[in-house]
Amino acid sequence: MAQIRPFRAVRYANSSQASFGKVLAPPYDVISPAQKKELLKSDPLNVIRLIIGNPSHEDHKPSDYASAKKH
């Protein structure tokens, strides 16, 4: 029988973040290249770096996910 165990939530280290809007992003499949650039500029901790990864590519490629893994 499978054992189901709880796990700790992943949270931003700085809980006093001034605006969560600067670090959040919509789902990756609805982000346009222009919106991606804006999200990258908005905050160095924006989740877009984990979702898409390499900011130098316009299209989502496997290398983007390898780059995201490093972050």
C-alpha positions as MATLAB code, in Angstrom:
seq = 'MAQIRPFRAVRYANSSQASFGKVLAPPYDVISPAQKKELLKSDPLNVIRLIIGNPSHEDHKPSDYASAKKH';
ca = [
       0.000    0.000    0.000;
       1.235    3.494   -0.802;
       2.349    5.677    2.062;
       1.212    9.263    1.796;
       3.158   11.813    3.799;
       2.837   15.588    4.012;
       5.636   17.816    2.770;
       6.679   21.335    3.652;
       5.454   24.144    1.461;
       7.908   26.053   -0.699;
       7.873   29.749    0.157;
       9.828   32.817   -0.743;
      12.610   33.324    1.806;
      11.709   36.966    2.339;
       8.243   36.876    3.869;
       8.202   40.672    4.086;
       8.199   40.968    0.275;
       6.742   44.389   -0.520;
       4.580   43.178   -3.368;
       3.937   39.574   -4.288;
       2.686   40.862   -7.637;
       6.309   41.518   -8.613;
       7.364   37.916   -7.991;
       4.332   36.071   -9.390;
       3.636   35.144  -13.014;
       0.788   33.620  -15.015;
       1.048   30.017  -16.282;
       3.941   29.542  -18.692;
       1.760   28.612  -21.656;
       0.018   32.003  -21.742;
       3.105   34.228  -21.369;
       3.993   36.149  -24.521;
       7.633   37.037  -25.288;
       6.902   40.698  -24.450;
       5.263   39.764  -21.147;
       8.192   37.466  -20.355;
      10.603   40.399  -20.732;
       8.472   42.574  -18.460;
       8.302   39.856  -15.793;
      12.070   39.396  -15.920;
      12.521   43.142  -15.364;
       9.970   43.352  -12.553;
      12.021   41.589   -9.867;
      15.133   39.378   -9.696;
      13.107   36.878   -7.630;
      10.255   36.577  -10.127;
       9.102   32.998  -10.551;
       9.404   33.345  -14.343;
      13.062   32.383  -13.949;
      11.976   29.000  -12.595;
       9.098   28.541  -15.023;
      10.894   29.449  -18.248;
      14.537   29.844  -17.328;
      16.869   31.294  -19.927;
      15.876   34.916  -20.584;
      17.842   35.075  -23.855;
      15.467   32.783  -25.802;
      12.222   33.965  -27.352;
      10.798   30.441  -27.696;
      10.526   27.836  -24.952;
      13.163   25.187  -25.603;
      14.499   22.248  -23.561;
      17.580   24.340  -22.731;
      15.303   26.842  -20.989;
      14.300   24.186  -18.504;
      17.922   23.154  -17.930;
      18.679   26.799  -17.142;
      15.691   26.990  -14.784;
      16.948   23.912  -12.950;
      20.153   25.797  -12.066;
      18.149   28.563  -10.368;
];
